[in-house]
């Protein structure tokens, strides 16, 4: 049984090796990576890793459709034989790390726990900045152990998921959060389960992008999401732009909705030993190791350049002044949800 991870990256060579090593430890055996507009050598590193047989690299140079860079990449992926023949598919971002809690923590253990599943929703658990100001060349999953509460009531984006799905023809195209292009003849046979092991209602098969509020969604598996990193890295992320909403400048609002550092969750540490074995293996190639060091140096140099520009210096100052986000109490969240539902009904 093959498991294919899809990834779209720009200027993220400094994080790439950890991400690859971690997901090999989880059980992914195939990687398809799209890159675009890289200044830090990410594309060159991917070329080298492809030459070593570690992954497949596609330069996503445009033109891009209205959905943006990531949608363009996934649309191209749907036409590739590598995607058509994969048994299971999961599109991910570089700041997302699969974290399985059942059995030995592998994909095989997750399938054993949910043998009927044809799709499994992996709900984000947001990991905050943890007060880290400067970027360090250390594993992200080690540096940021503090996360949102296991049960969070707001914002709804905190409950978004990515979908690990069987490539059995029910869906013809991968999507950012869920597979797309449904075959109506097969949809009735789909069996969607969440990361807690619950069978999901039919609306998840075609529409939903986020899990239900007010409950734990992580009993069997979760998706550790590190959208912020250090304050220094966040400035570079704002410079890079977003893969989905490329025209949206990242600012303090994005930061506040994700900077939860309330509960310590080190469960992903179960992969550390095997991850480091794979990481050492990847860095044993002198060219890959040199490209990694070059990417680290680029990040520091680029930060120095950005901090001489007022918009980025102002953003960094706001980050320094902004405390960690407070979870919204259940009653306050219900108050806002009521207005969200009223707005939705009015729009209809």
Buried (B, 14 or more C-beta within 10 A) or exposed (E): EEBBBBBBBBBBBBBBBBBBBBBBBBBBBBBBBBBBBBBBBBBBBBBBBBEEEBBBBBEBEEEBEEBBBBBBBBBBBBEEEBBEEBEBBBBBBBBBBBBBBBBEBBBBBBBEBBEEBBBBBBBBBBBBBBEBEEBEBEBBBEBBBBBBBBEBBBBBBBBBBBBBBBBBEBBEBBBBBBBBEBEEEEEEEBBBBBBBBBEBEEEBBBEBBBBEBEBBBBBBBBBBBBBBBBBBBBBBBBBBBBBBEEEEEBEBEBBBBBBBBBEEBEBBEBBBEBBBEBBEBBBEBEBBEBBBBBBBEBBBEBBEEBBEEEEBEEBBEBBEEBEBBEBBEBEEBBEBBEEEEEEEEEEE
